[in-house]
Amino acid sequence: MSRTVRTTALASTALALVALATPSQAASTTGALMLTHVRPNAAGADTRDGAQLNLNGEYFIIKNVTTRTVNTGGYVPDITTNSYGRALPSYSLAAGARAYVHTGSGRHYRDSSGAHHIYRGYARHVLLNTSTVKNPDLRLKKPGSPDNNTSTGSITTCNWNTAADDTTYAC
């Protein structure tokens, strides 16, 4: 084998070993959880005759990017232009699992297809349908971080600008 081929082979092997040793964490998060999708505009009208409609059709999806179970309790969804101050509730999310975090109320559970569902308990829609001025539209912050529309404590973000009715956006 020629010296050039050996050098190239060794360099390739070294790079492969470095890649294996690197933690498998997505580039778009600096924490255990990552925002992957958001549906800021639930199907149909948000209100009718003063009543909020389809609150649970508004959601975002988080993924546990670690190899261990993570408790979602205390992580702060910081929504641009408001500071509702409600951290995520306690829920054990398995390694590699995804969870739909719904705006409205319900019982946290894992459905038959393996998807997890977490409910924030709001009585009104909180995700922006339109936001062309401020970005990002949603930040997920580590537990204990302020809900103050700044990047302090942010581990992952998601942008969508103007949201079409009943459309899910990748983060």
C-alpha positions, -999 to +999 in steps of 0.1 A: +000+000+000+014+034-009+022+060+017-005+083+004-032+056+006-021+046+041-021+082+053-056+087+038-069+055+054-055+064+088-070+099+086-104+085+077-102+060+106-092+087+130-122+109+119-146+079+122-134+073+158-137+110+167-173+109+153-181+078+175-168+095+206-188+127+201-221+128+220-251+122+197-267+155+204-284+176+177-267+208+166-298+229+173-298+224+210-274+229+239-295+208+264-313+176+269-344+187+250-348+200+215-377+218+198-384+198+166-418+211+153-445+237+162-481+240+152-489+276+163-523+279+145-548+252+154-574+242+128-603+266+125-610+298+145-593+304+178-625+317+194-662+317+188-686+337+209-658+345+234-650+308+239-615+294+231-616+266+206-592+236+199-566+246+224-549+212+221-546+216+184-519+242+192-487+225+202-450+222+199-429+190+198-398+184+219-373+155+217-352+141+244-317+140+227-300+121+255-295+085+263-314+088+296-349+097+307-353+134+312-379+151+335-395+180+315-405+197+347-392+233+350-381+238+313-394+272+303-411+278+269-405+315+263-429+327+236-419+359+218-441+390+228-456+375+260-444+363+293-470+339+307-445+324+331-456+288+330-428+262+330-434+227+316-451+202+340-432+172+353-432+143+329-406+116+324-396+116+287-377+085+277-343+087+259-349+095+222-386+101+227-407+129+213-436+147+231-464+169+218-467+198+243-503+209+240-515+244+250-547+232+267-556+208+294-555+170+295-539+140+311-502+134+302-499+101+285-482+080+259-505+069+230-506+035+212-482+048+185-456+057+211-461+095+210-461+113+243-486+141+251-480+168+277-505+195+286-497+230+297-531+238+311-538+272+295-573+284+289-564+304+259-541+302+228-506+313+235-485+306+204-483+334+179-502+330+146-482+358+131-448+372+141-428+389+115-411+414+138-394+393+166-374+361+162-372+335+174-409+329+181-403+302+207-374+295+229-371+265+252-350+274+282-333+253+309-351+250+343-350+281+364-345+305+335-366+337+333-396+339+309-385+374+297-382+373+259-344+372+261-320+344+251-308+339+287-310+302+294-321+292+259-312+257+247-332+255+215-354+278+194-380+277+167-393+303+141-423+303+119-433+339+110-469+338+097-486+305+105-510+289+081-541+273+096-535+237+109-499+236+096-469+221+115-435+237+110-401+220+114-378+239+137 
